[in-house]
Amino acid sequence: MLNRIKSELLNIGLKFISVDDKIVHMILETSPSNVNEIVILPAIKIVMKKLIQKLQNKRNYGRVYNGELNNTRISVIRSLVGAPNCAMVVEALRRCKTKIIIRIDVCGGIENQVLPINIGDILIPNLAFCDDGTSPQYFRENPSFVNELRSIPNPMGKFQNMFTGNQTIFISKPDKKLKEILYNKAISFLNDKVKLADLWTTDALFCENLDFIRALDSINVKGVDMESSILFLLGKIYNVKTGSILSVSDIPGHPKYDLLRSNEIHSNMEKGIDNAIKILINSIPQIKHELLKV
């Protein structure tokens, strides 16, 4: 009886809001009006905590933290880890007034002889290979869109038999101008610690074995994360400008700094996160000036 009364009251309330408003409330636990045009999207707790500490005049609405960075109004929302979580947040944001989404977080680095990657380095993704499990669902929903994307055979096929998984890997890209702003600001004060890099997005943090590392190295991938491919893809589909700025936290396959095989934490790991946030803060006014007016 009590449950029936609750559901009837809920349905009465839902008559006064749109389906889009309902979706935003379900995912972000607030109304669309409480989300700003520029949204910063960390995934892990330490990055979220550091960002909130930097906010001026902050206010909290459900999962949304509003405030100012460098005199610019922004919202900070923790996506949580993985492409499905990121996609859900982006689906909510595209139903708000959000026009720009910047992912700031950590990633794994892929080391090779030509371009050394170190803990604390900053990677600005030039593109992302969509080896997550969420992107293919959006390809299915948007089949004509697939023709606009470049793709490659999965490089894992060079190193082991591919019985399942993504045989074809599509490529998603961030907004070009946003990427350039982040990269140029990063280079201006970190120089050789910044790399414009091709990124690989995966769902399987615990499957980054030697064959996986060799496959990524064979196509010159420099970083691995779990969110950027779907962020860039949905940005393209929904006409939202997206970009990522990532700090290298671990190096899969490294004898000392492989997250899954060592307990040693490099002293530059947290410094890299702090540097990524500095780059973001310094970039925000230019991003607002050049991208919100378009």
C-alpha positions in Angstrom: 0.0 0.0 0.0 2.8 2.4 1.0 4.8 1.7 -2.2 1.7 2.3 -4.3 1.1 5.7 -2.7 4.8 6.6 -3.2 4.7 5.7 -6.8 1.5 7.7 -7.4 3.0 10.7 -5.7 6.2 10.3 -7.8 4.2 10.1 -11.0 2.3 13.2 -10.1 5.6 15.1 -9.7 6.9 13.7 -13.0 4.0 15.3 -14.9 5.5 18.7 -14.2 9.0 18.0 -15.7 10.2 16.7 -19.1 11.7 13.3 -19.7 15.1 15.1 -20.3 14.8 16.8 -16.9 14.0 13.4 -15.3 17.1 11.8 -16.8 19.3 14.6 -15.5 17.8 14.2 -12.0 18.3 10.4 -12.2 22.0 10.7 -13.1 23.2 14.0 -11.6 20.7 14.3 -8.8 20.0 17.9 -9.6 18.2 19.9 -12.2 19.7 20.9 -15.6 19.7 24.6 -14.6 22.4 23.8 -12.0 24.9 22.7 -14.6 27.3 25.2 -16.3 28.4 25.5 -19.9 31.9 24.3 -19.1 32.1 21.0 -17.2 35.3 19.4 -15.8 35.0 15.6 -15.6 37.5 13.7 -13.4 37.0 10.0 -12.8 39.0 9.2 -9.7 38.6 10.5 -6.2 42.0 12.2 -5.7 41.6 14.3 -8.8 38.0 15.2 -7.9 39.1 16.2 -4.4 41.9 18.4 -5.6 39.6 20.2 -8.1 37.0 20.9 -5.5 39.7 22.4 -3.3 40.6 24.8 -6.1 37.0 26.0 -6.7 36.1 29.5 -5.5 32.6 30.3 -4.4 31.6 26.7 -4.6 28.2 25.2 -4.2 27.1 21.6 -4.4 24.0 20.3 -6.1 23.7 16.5 -6.0 26.8 15.2 -8.0 27.5 18.7 -9.3 30.0 21.0 -7.7 29.8 24.6 -9.1 32.3 27.4 -8.6 34.9 29.4 -10.3 38.3 28.6 -11.7 40.4 31.5 -12.8 37.2 33.8 -12.7 35.3 31.4 -14.9 32.1 29.6 -13.9 32.4 25.9 -14.2 30.9 22.7 -13.0 32.9 19.7 -11.7 31.3 16.2 -11.9 33.0 13.0 -11.1 32.2 10.5 -13.9 33.5 7.5 -12.0 35.7 5.0 -13.8 34.9 3.5 -17.2 33.2 4.2 -20.4 29.7 3.2 -19.3 29.8 5.7 -16.4 31.3 8.4 -18.5 28.6 7.9 -21.2 25.8 8.2 -18.6 27.1 11.5 -17.4 27.6 12.8 -20.9 24.0 11.8 -21.7 22.9 13.9 -18.8 25.1 16.8 -19.8 23.8 16.9 -23.3 20.4 17.5 -21.8 21.7 20.6 -20.0 23.3 23.8 -21.3 26.8 22.2 -21.3 28.8 23.1 -24.4 32.4 22.0 -23.3 33.5 18.9 -21.4 37.1 18.5 -20.3 38.2 15.2 -18.8 41.1 15.6 -16.4 42.5 12.5 -14.8 45.3 9.9 -14.8 46.3 7.3 -17.5 48.8 4.5 -18.0 51.8 5.3 -20.2 53.2 3.0 -22.9 57.0 3.2 -23.0 59.2 2.8 -26.0 62.7 3.6 -27.2 61.7 6.5 -29.5 59.6 8.6 -27.0 60.2 7.9 -23.3 57.2 8.2 -21.1 57.7 9.0 -17.4 55.4 9.0 -14.4 54.0 12.6 -14.0 54.2 13.3 -17.8 51.2 15.1 -19.2 49.4 13.5 -22.2 47.1 15.6 -24.4 45.2 13.0 -26.6 45.3 13.6 -30.3 42.8 10.8 -30.8 41.5 7.8 -28.9 41.1 4.2 -30.2 37.7 2.9 -29.1 38.4 -0.5 -27.6 35.8 0.0 -24.9 32.5 -1.8 -24.8 30.2 1.2 -24.9 31.3 2.8 -28.1 30.1 -0.1 -30.3 26.6 0.4 -28.9 26.6 4.0 -30.1 27.9 2.8 -33.5 24.8 0.5 -33.6 22.5 3.3 -32.7 24.2 5.7 -35.2 25.2 3.5 -38.2 25.6 6.4 -40.7 28.0 8.1 -38.3 30.4 5.1 -38.5 31.3 6.1 -42.1 32.7 9.4 -40.8 35.2 7.6 -38.5 38.6 6.1 -39.4 39.3 2.6 -38.2 42.1 0.0 -38.0 42.2 -3.8 -37.5 42.7 -4.6 -33.9 46.5 -4.7 -33.4 46.1 -7.5 -30.9 45.6 -9.7 -33.9 49.3 -9.5 -34.6 50.2 -11.0 -31.3 47.4 -13.5 -30.5 44.4 -15.2 -32.1 41.4 -12.9 -31.8 38.4 -15.1 -31.0 36.3 -12.3 -29.5 36.3 -8.6 -28.7 36.5 -5.7 -31.1 38.0 -6.9 -34.4 37.8 -3.4 -35.8 38.9 -0.4 -33.7 37.3 2.9 -34.6 38.9 6.2 -33.8 37.3 9.1 -32.0 38.9 12.6 -31.7 38.6 15.5 -29.3 37.6 19.0 -30.5 40.6 20.3 -32.4 40.6 23.9 -31.0 40.2 22.7 -27.4 43.0 20.2 -27.8 45.3 22.9 -29.2 44.5 25.3 -26.3 45.3 22.6 -23.7 48.5 21.5 -25.5 49.8 25.0 -26.0 49.2 26.0 -22.4 50.9 22.8 -21.2 53.9 23.3 -23.4 54.3 26.9 -22.2 55.3 25.8 -18.7 56.1 22.1 -18.8 57.7 21.8 -22.2 59.3 18.3 -22.5 57.0 16.7 -19.9 54.1 17.2 -22.3 53.2 14.8 -25.1 50.6 15.1 -27.8 49.7 11.4 -27.9 47.5 8.8 -29.4 45.4 7.1 -26.7 43.9 3.7 -26.3 40.7 3.3 -24.3 40.0 -0.1 -22.7 37.5 -1.5 -20.2 39.9 -4.1 -18.8 42.4 -2.5 -16.4 43.5 -6.0 -15.3 44.2 -7.4 -18.8 47.1 -5.1 -19.8 49.5 -8.0 -20.4 52.7 -8.1 -22.5 50.9 -8.8 -25.7 48.5 -5.9 -25.1 51.5 -3.5 -24.5 53.3 -4.8 -27.6 50.1 -4.3 -29.7 49.7 -0.7 -28.6 53.4 0.0 -29.1 53.1 -1.3 -32.6 50.8 1.5 -33.6 52.6 4.2 -31.6 50.0 4.5 -28.8 51.4 6.4 -25.8 48.7 6.2 -23.2 45.8 4.0 -21.9 42.7 5.2 -20.2 39.1 4.0 -19.7 36.9 7.0 -20.7 38.3 9.3 -23.4 37.1 7.3 -26.5 33.5 7.5 -25.5 33.8 11.1 -24.4 35.2 12.2 -27.8 32.7 10.0 -29.6 29.6 11.4 -27.8 31.0 14.9 -28.2 31.0 14.4 -31.9 27.5 12.8 -32.0 25.9 15.5 -29.7 27.9 18.5 -30.9 29.6 19.1 -27.6 33.3 20.2 -27.5 35.4 17.6 -25.7 39.0 17.1 -24.7 41.2 15.4 -22.2 44.3 16.2 -20.2 45.9 13.2 -18.5 48.7 12.7 -16.1 50.7 9.4 -16.4 50.2 7.5 -13.1 51.7 4.1 -14.0 53.6 2.3 -16.9 52.2 -1.1 -17.7 55.0 -3.6 -18.1 57.5 -1.5 -16.2 59.4 -3.5 -13.5 58.8 -0.8 -10.8 55.8 1.2 -12.0 53.3 -1.3 -13.3 50.2 -0.7 -11.2 49.3 -4.4 -11.2 52.8 -5.8 -10.3 54.4 -3.4 -8.0 53.5 -1.5 -4.8 56.0 1.3 -5.5 54.4 4.8 -6.1 56.6 7.3 -8.0 57.0 10.7 -6.2 56.0 12.4 -9.5 52.5 10.8 -9.6 50.8 13.4 -7.5 52.9 16.2 -8.9 51.6 15.2 -12.4 48.0 15.5 -11.3 48.8 18.9 -9.8 50.4 20.0 -13.0 47.4 18.8 -15.1 45.1 21.0 -12.8 47.4 24.0 -13.3 47.3 23.6 -17.0 43.5 23.4 -16.8 43.2 26.5 -14.7 45.5 28.5 -17.0 43.5 27.3 -20.0 40.0 28.1 -18.8 39.8 31.8 -19.7 41.0 31.2 -23.2 38.6 28.2 -23.6 35.7 30.4 -22.5 36.7 33.3 -24.7 37.4 31.3 -27.9 35.0 28.4 -27.7 31.9 29.6 -25.9 31.4 32.4 -28.4 31.4 29.9 -31.4 
